[in-house]
């Protein structure tokens, strides 16, 4: 396991070890989201996870479609 993965595992275990109390977990998550860049990263990762099952398409196709849509 790489050092980054090891650290990530430690942080995850720490979060999971919080009491089952919603208020404690919410307090930690709220603090994480106060950091603008971290919040953006978390939202990006959540969106990627949510859209993982969607079909992909070539970037060129996307650009061509976008150009057609522009007036």
KAFENJO-V328478 format. One line per field, one symbol per residue. ss: DSSP state (@ for helix, = for strand, . for the rest). burial: + if it has 16 or more other ideal C-beta (glycine too) atoms within 10 Angstrom, else -. A space follows every 10 residues. Layout:
BEGIN
ss->???
burial->???
END
This chain:
BEGIN
ss->..@@@@@@@@ @@@@@@.... .@@@@@@@@@ @@@@.@@@@@ @@@@@@@@@@ ........@@ @@@@@@@@@. .
burial->---------- ---------- ---------- ---------- ---------- ---------- ---------- -
END
